[in-house]
Amino acid sequence: MVILFSVTSAFAKRGPDVTTKVLKVFHDAFPEVKQTTWYNFDNYYEVFFKTDETSSCRIDYSPDGTVLSTTRYYSGENLSPVIRAKINEKYPGKDIFGVTEVSDSDKVAYHIVLQDSKYWYNIEADATGSSRLEKKLVKS
């Protein structure tokens, strides 16, 4: 899982016209985050930041500072224990390569990439650990 990351400071440089309200909401929720990259879209702002060496996060904000959605990228070790146990039970012998967790006001979905010596498996799981195979790809 390759994640490109460019670094700017959340408050030394506001980024592409990010409102003071959005910056305040972000800083109040994540005072420990110092390195961010901001994006300005037509009707929302997005911030990207690393939470540690193996995980990162994207948060989409409305112009008034309301969180619209979050996307987290991390390794299998950080996956919820109940989901991890159910994935390991349903797909024995597969290693968790990476997790993309997407949440909005309606739900949380986990897009999990598993691997073995021959294949990549794209799995979608919900917060209860219920999962389904989306794609199986041959490793080259």
Backbone as JSON, one array per atom type, in Angstrom:
{
  "sequence": "MVILFSVTSAFAKRGPDVTTKVLKVFHDAFPEVKQTTWYNFDNYYEVFFKTDETSSCRIDYSPDGTVLSTTRYYSGENLSPVIRAKINEKYPGKDIFGVTEVSDSDKVAYHIVLQDSKYWYNIEADATGSSRLEKKLVKS",
  "N": [[0.86, -1.15, 0.0], [0.84, 1.97, -1.05], [1.25, 5.22, -0.07], [1.07, 8.47, -0.96], [2.5, 11.41, 0.26], [2.51, 14.73, 1.06], [3.88, 17.48, 2.78], [2.67, 20.07, 4.8], [2.34, 22.71, 7.12], [-0.3, 22.92, 9.44], [-1.1, 25.39, 10.49], [0.82, 27.26, 9.94], [0.7, 27.6, 7.28], [-2.22, 28.05, 5.6], [-3.21, 26.6, 3.48], [-5.16, 25.82, 0.53], [-7.19, 28.27, 0.6], [-8.65, 27.59, 3.0], [-11.16, 27.84, 5.39], [-11.16, 29.8, 8.42], [-12.85, 28.81, 10.38], [-13.07, 26.02, 9.74], [-10.39, 25.26, 10.07], [-10.1, 25.78, 12.82], [-11.95, 23.96, 13.94], [-10.77, 21.55, 13.14], [-8.21, 21.74, 14.41], [-9.0, 21.86, 17.13], [-10.02, 19.29, 17.47], [-7.85, 17.68, 16.79], [-5.27, 18.4, 18.14], [-2.69, 17.46, 18.33], [-1.75, 16.96, 15.78], [0.48, 18.15, 13.49], [1.49, 18.29, 10.91], [0.01, 18.67, 7.88], [-1.93, 18.28, 4.86], [-3.91, 20.25, 2.89], [-6.9, 20.35, 0.91], [-9.02, 22.02, -1.38], [-12.21, 21.7, -2.46], [-15.13, 21.97, -4.61], [-17.43, 22.16, -2.84], [-16.53, 21.41, -0.34], [-13.88, 20.85, 2.09], [-10.79, 19.1, 2.34], [-8.62, 17.37, 4.48], [-5.45, 15.86, 4.84], [-3.46, 13.72, 6.76], [-0.76, 12.12, 8.51], [-0.99, 9.65, 11.02], [0.75, 8.03, 12.33], [3.72, 6.1, 11.65], [2.67, 4.04, 10.09], [0.05, 4.58, 9.44], [-2.61, 6.69, 8.22], [-4.82, 9.51, 7.6], [-7.79, 10.91, 6.15], [-9.97, 13.63, 6.2], [-13.08, 14.97, 5.44], [-14.56, 18.12, 5.34], [-17.42, 20.24, 5.68], [-18.02, 23.65, 4.55], [-18.79, 24.98, 6.91], [-17.52, 23.63, 8.91], [-18.43, 21.1, 9.65], [-17.96, 17.63, 9.99], [-17.92, 15.59, 7.22], [-17.12, 13.12, 6.16], [-14.79, 10.46, 6.88], [-11.67, 8.95, 6.11], [-9.57, 6.37, 6.8], [-6.34, 4.94, 6.7], [-4.6, 2.01, 7.31], [-2.61, -0.61, 8.92], [-3.19, -4.16, 9.33], [-2.88, -4.77, 12.03], [-4.05, -2.72, 13.41], [-6.72, -2.98, 13.0], [-10.08, -3.4, 14.14], [-10.48, -5.72, 16.8], [-12.66, -7.6, 16.75], [-13.49, -7.58, 14.07], [-11.13, -8.29, 12.8], [-10.72, -10.89, 13.86], [-12.96, -12.22, 12.78], [-12.44, -11.96, 10.03], [-10.04, -13.41, 9.84], [-11.03, -15.91, 10.55], [-12.87, -16.45, 8.49], [-11.28, -16.29, 6.21], [-8.93, -18.16, 6.27], [-5.35, -18.5, 6.6], [-4.66, -16.31, 5.12], [-2.97, -13.2, 4.89], [-3.4, -9.99, 6.34], [-2.97, -7.26, 4.41], [-3.49, -4.51, 4.19], [-5.71, -1.87, 5.32], [-8.53, 0.08, 4.53], [-10.54, 2.31, 5.98], [-13.7, 3.62, 5.81], [-15.85, 6.15, 6.75], [-18.99, 7.72, 7.27], [-21.88, 9.76, 7.96], [-23.77, 7.75, 7.94], [-22.67, 5.09, 7.97], [-19.97, 2.75, 8.63], [-17.44, 1.41, 6.71], [-15.19, -1.19, 5.87], [-12.5, -1.68, 3.86], [-10.6, -4.2, 2.98], [-7.47, -5.52, 2.24], [-6.31, -8.61, 1.53], [-3.76, -11.15, 1.41], [-2.09, -13.97, -0.07], [0.34, -16.4, -1.07], [-0.19, -16.5, -3.8], [-2.36, -14.84, -4.54], [-4.18, -11.68, -4.38], [-6.73, -10.42, -2.33], [-9.62, -8.58, -2.3], [-11.62, -7.4, 0.14], [-14.74, -6.48, 1.54], [-15.96, -5.26, 4.55], [-18.28, -4.86, 7.29], [-19.11, -3.0, 10.3], [-19.78, -5.01, 12.08], [-18.28, -7.13, 11.36], [-19.16, -8.72, 9.37], [-18.56, -9.87, 6.11], [-17.59, -9.69, 2.61], [-16.25, -11.07, -0.39], [-14.87, -8.97, -2.75], [-13.12, -8.86, -4.93], [-10.74, -10.99, -6.51], [-7.4, -11.22, -7.2], [-4.71, -12.2, -9.31], [-1.4, -12.51, -8.26], [1.49, -11.02, -9.69]],
  "CA": [[0.0, 0.0, 0.0], [1.68, 3.15, -1.17], [0.51, 6.45, 0.2], [1.86, 9.66, -1.23], [2.28, 12.34, 1.36], [3.26, 15.98, 1.05], [3.78, 18.03, 4.13], [2.59, 21.5, 5.09], [1.91, 22.93, 8.5], [-1.73, 23.25, 9.5], [-1.39, 26.77, 10.82], [1.8, 28.15, 9.34], [0.17, 27.83, 5.94], [-3.61, 27.6, 5.65], [-3.59, 25.76, 2.36], [-5.96, 26.48, -0.5], [-8.38, 29.01, 1.05], [-9.39, 26.88, 4.03], [-11.72, 28.84, 6.29], [-10.7, 29.81, 9.81], [-13.76, 27.92, 11.12], [-12.67, 24.63, 9.49], [-9.09, 25.06, 10.72], [-10.31, 25.73, 14.27], [-12.6, 22.68, 14.26], [-9.75, 20.5, 12.99], [-7.2, 21.87, 15.46], [-9.6, 21.51, 18.41], [-10.18, 17.84, 17.52], [-6.57, 17.01, 16.58], [-4.21, 19.36, 18.46], [-1.38, 16.82, 18.2], [-1.36, 16.87, 14.38], [1.18, 19.36, 13.07], [1.79, 18.24, 9.48], [-1.22, 18.39, 7.14], [-2.08, 18.77, 3.49], [-5.31, 20.65, 2.7], [-7.43, 20.45, -0.45], [-10.26, 22.77, -1.48], [-13.07, 21.24, -3.54], [-16.24, 22.89, -4.85], [-18.3, 22.4, -1.69], [-15.97, 20.87, 0.9], [-12.43, 20.86, 2.28], [-10.25, 17.81, 2.77], [-7.3, 17.41, 5.09], [-4.75, 14.59, 4.9], [-2.35, 13.72, 7.71], [-0.3, 10.83, 9.03], [-1.18, 9.5, 12.45], [2.02, 7.44, 12.75], [4.5, 5.64, 10.49], [1.95, 3.06, 9.28], [-1.35, 4.92, 9.23], [-2.9, 8.07, 7.85], [-6.25, 9.82, 7.66], [-8.38, 12.0, 5.38], [-11.25, 14.08, 6.75], [-13.78, 15.94, 4.61], [-15.34, 19.08, 6.13], [-18.24, 21.24, 5.0], [-17.48, 24.99, 4.82], [-19.07, 25.42, 8.28], [-16.73, 22.84, 9.84], [-19.04, 19.81, 9.96], [-17.29, 16.48, 9.39], [-18.77, 14.89, 6.26], [-16.67, 11.73, 6.1], [-13.39, 10.22, 7.2], [-11.05, 7.77, 5.51], [-8.34, 6.02, 7.5], [-5.53, 3.9, 6.06], [-3.75, 1.44, 8.34], [-2.26, -2.02, 8.79], [-4.12, -5.1, 9.96], [-2.73, -4.76, 13.49], [-4.92, -1.67, 13.96], [-8.12, -3.31, 12.71], [-10.87, -3.81, 15.3], [-10.28, -7.15, 17.08], [-13.78, -8.45, 16.32], [-13.45, -7.69, 12.6], [-9.92, -9.06, 12.49], [-10.98, -12.3, 14.18], [-13.9, -12.77, 11.81], [-11.75, -12.06, 8.74], [-9.11, -14.55, 9.93], [-11.83, -17.13, 10.58], [-13.49, -16.68, 7.17], [-10.23, -16.38, 5.19], [-7.74, -18.68, 6.97], [-4.12, -18.57, 5.83], [-4.44, -15.06, 4.39], [-2.44, -12.11, 5.7], [-3.99, -8.67, 6.08], [-1.96, -6.37, 3.84], [-3.84, -3.14, 4.52], [-7.12, -1.58, 5.59], [-9.05, 1.43, 4.31], [-11.79, 2.44, 6.74], [-14.43, 4.79, 5.32], [-17.05, 6.38, 7.55], [-19.77, 8.95, 7.08], [-22.94, 9.81, 8.98], [-24.63, 6.57, 7.85], [-22.07, 3.78, 8.22], [-18.53, 2.54, 8.56], [-17.1, 0.27, 5.86], [-13.78, -1.55, 5.89], [-12.0, -2.29, 2.62], [-9.44, -4.92, 3.49], [-6.71, -6.26, 1.24], [-5.66, -9.81, 2.05], [-2.85, -11.77, 0.44], [-1.37, -15.21, 0.2], [1.48, -16.46, -1.99], [-0.61, -16.44, -5.2], [-3.47, -13.93, -4.84], [-4.65, -10.55, -3.58], [-8.17, -10.52, -2.11], [-10.25, -7.34, -1.83], [-12.75, -7.76, 1.0], [-15.46, -5.39, 2.19], [-16.57, -5.7, 5.81], [-18.98, -3.8, 8.03], [-18.68, -2.85, 11.69], [-20.03, -6.25, 12.82], [-17.36, -8.16, 10.87], [-19.74, -9.39, 8.2], [-17.72, -9.49, 4.98], [-17.78, -10.36, 1.32], [-15.16, -10.94, -1.32], [-15.18, -8.1, -3.87], [-12.25, -9.16, -6.04], [-9.57, -11.85, -6.29], [-6.46, -10.88, -8.25], [-3.51, -13.0, -9.35], [-0.15, -11.76, -8.09], [2.39, -11.25, -10.82]],
  "C": [[0.91, 1.22, 0.0], [0.81, 4.38, -0.96], [1.46, 7.61, -0.06], [1.51, 10.72, -0.2], [3.14, 13.57, 1.15], [2.94, 16.72, 2.33], [3.68, 19.54, 4.1], [2.12, 21.63, 6.53], [0.48, 23.43, 8.52], [-1.97, 24.72, 9.74], [-0.36, 27.74, 10.29], [1.35, 28.53, 7.93], [-1.23, 27.25, 5.89], [-3.97, 26.67, 4.53], [-4.48, 26.52, 1.42], [-7.26, 27.07, 0.03], [-9.26, 28.24, 2.03], [-9.88, 27.93, 5.04], [-11.16, 28.7, 7.7], [-11.55, 28.86, 10.65], [-13.35, 26.46, 10.97], [-11.34, 24.34, 10.17], [-9.24, 24.96, 12.23], [-10.93, 24.4, 14.69], [-11.59, 21.54, 14.19], [-8.75, 20.56, 14.14], [-7.76, 21.51, 16.84], [-9.72, 19.99, 18.56], [-8.84, 17.1, 17.47], [-5.4, 17.95, 16.9], [-2.8, 18.78, 18.29], [-0.86, 16.76, 16.76], [-0.75, 18.19, 13.94], [1.41, 19.42, 11.56], [0.54, 17.8, 8.72], [-1.07, 18.83, 5.69], [-3.57, 19.03, 3.3], [-5.65, 20.73, 1.22], [-8.76, 21.18, -0.4], [-11.03, 22.27, -2.69], [-14.26, 22.2, -3.66], [-17.08, 23.19, -3.61], [-17.82, 21.74, -0.4], [-14.45, 21.0, 0.9], [-12.0, 19.47, 2.71], [-8.86, 18.02, 3.35], [-6.74, 15.99, 5.13], [-3.62, 14.72, 5.9], [-2.01, 12.3, 8.11], [-0.53, 10.8, 10.52], [0.01, 8.8, 13.1], [2.71, 6.92, 11.49], [3.71, 4.7, 9.57], [0.49, 3.4, 9.03], [-1.51, 6.4, 8.91], [-4.41, 8.26, 7.79], [-6.59, 10.96, 6.71], [-9.71, 12.35, 6.05], [-11.82, 15.13, 5.81], [-14.68, 16.79, 5.5], [-16.21, 19.93, 5.22], [-17.64, 22.61, 5.3], [-17.74, 25.5, 6.25], [-18.35, 24.59, 9.34], [-17.33, 21.52, 10.26], [-18.26, 18.7, 9.26], [-18.28, 15.76, 8.49], [-18.41, 13.41, 6.18], [-15.21, 11.66, 6.51], [-12.93, 8.97, 6.46], [-9.73, 7.56, 6.24], [-7.66, 4.88, 6.76], [-4.59, 3.34, 7.12], [-3.49, -0.04, 8.09], [-3.27, -2.88, 9.55], [-4.04, -5.11, 11.47], [-3.66, -3.75, 14.14], [-6.4, -1.91, 13.69], [-8.81, -3.76, 14.0], [-10.71, -5.31, 15.55], [-11.42, -8.04, 16.61], [-13.78, -8.63, 14.8], [-12.26, -8.53, 12.19], [-10.12, -10.55, 12.74], [-11.91, -12.93, 13.16], [-13.29, -12.91, 10.42], [-10.81, -13.26, 8.76], [-9.84, -15.88, 9.95], [-12.39, -17.47, 9.19], [-12.46, -16.89, 6.06], [-8.94, -16.89, 5.83], [-6.53, -18.73, 6.02], [-3.81, -17.34, 5.01], [-3.91, -14.01, 5.36], [-3.16, -10.82, 5.34], [-2.88, -7.73, 5.63], [-2.22, -4.92, 4.23], [-5.33, -2.96, 4.66], [-7.4, -0.13, 5.21], [-10.42, 1.47, 4.97], [-12.47, 3.74, 6.32], [-15.68, 4.95, 6.17], [-17.67, 7.71, 7.19], [-20.89, 8.91, 8.11], [-23.82, 8.57, 9.0], [-23.98, 5.26, 8.27], [-20.55, 3.87, 8.22], [-18.31, 1.3, 7.7], [-15.59, 0.06, 5.89], [-13.44, -2.24, 4.58], [-10.65, -2.88, 2.98], [-8.77, -5.66, 2.34], [-5.99, -7.39, 1.95], [-4.7, -10.33, 0.98], [-2.42, -13.14, 0.91], [-0.27, -15.27, -0.86], [1.08, -16.26, -3.45], [-1.58, -15.31, -5.53], [-3.53, -12.74, -3.89], [-6.16, -10.72, -3.47], [-8.66, -9.17, -1.6], [-11.55, -7.71, -1.14], [-13.42, -6.48, 1.48], [-16.13, -5.96, 3.43], [-17.3, -4.53, 6.44], [-18.52, -3.83, 9.49], [-18.92, -4.1, 12.53], [-19.06, -7.36, 12.43], [-17.92, -8.98, 9.73], [-18.96, -8.93, 6.97], [-18.09, -10.25, 3.72], [-16.55, -10.1, 0.46], [-15.59, -10.07, -2.49], [-14.41, -8.5, -5.12], [-11.14, -10.09, -5.6], [-8.65, -11.62, -7.48], [-5.22, -11.77, -8.15], [-2.3, -12.1, -9.15], [0.76, -12.02, -9.29], [3.81, -11.46, -10.36]]
}
